[in-house]
Amino acid sequence: MLYANHALSTLFDIPPERVARMNRDQLLREVAGLSEDPILDKLKTLTTGNLPSKDEFEIQQPKWLQIGCVVKPVMVSTGTGQLIVFTNITAEVDLADSRQRLALTDELTGLSNRRAGEQAVAREVARVYRTGQPLSFALFDVDHFKRVNDTCGHALGDRVLRAVGLLISGFLRGGDHAVRWGGEEFLAILGDVSIDGGRATAERIRAAVASLSVEGVGPVTISAGVSEFERGESAEAALSRADVKLYEAKAGGRNRVC
């Protein structure tokens, strides 16, 4: 190594005098040792492949950071050398992740929004074809929600939606998905669950909501329609069947699962 600035020592918490005694490969091994991932081969490829090159990696020591690395050829007194630039891009990555989460999150309830829900449906359908495991959908609708908005106001209507969304998500497992599907409709995506299991889950949620009383509104009920995805059909067809079942529940008196 011909030169290393003080920022390099600060970024990786390596004393400057140690950096001064290293060659390139020693530095790469030192940096790779700060990561829980096997990144040494990645770093070697960056510096031995076609230049310029760039990539990103994570380190966990001395603290978690996302690092960007750019390697460019540079002329030195002895011929051609390399300029290796390490940059702390953690803030940029965090901002991008935050924007992505906001784009896929329903602002009112904190659940996945319709866009994120559609992406989750597509992933779960693909998993059905990989694993052969069942997949069920439970579509919920808050009963008489228009009446709540008209008589109690939209602020209390929003409180109802938040309460119902929180309750639904609380009944789901880690791999399931709770989605605000639109308006007062919620979708539960239940992986590895047959239609009988989907109905049982929907019934538990329905019963819990029936015991829910929102201050200023009073008792709240929901209706639900459940379907199981069938291999060979589209996700839209399975969701449409859940919607038909939801309509049956509403037409049959509400506060029930079909």
Buried (B, 14 or more C-beta within 10 A) or exposed (E): BEEBEEEBBEBBEBEEEEBEEBEBEEBBEBBBEBBEEEBBEBBBEBBEEEBEBEBEBBBEEEEEBBBBBBBEEEEEEEEEBBEBEBBBBBEEBEEEEEEEEEEBBBEBBEBBBBEBBBEBBEEBBEBBEEEEEBBBBBBBBBBBBEEBBEEBEEEBBBBBBBBBBBBBBEBBEEEBBBBBBEEBBBBBBBBBBBBEBBBBBBBEBBEBBBEBEBEEBEEBBBBBBBBBBBEEEEBEEBBBBBBBBBBBBBEEEBBBBB
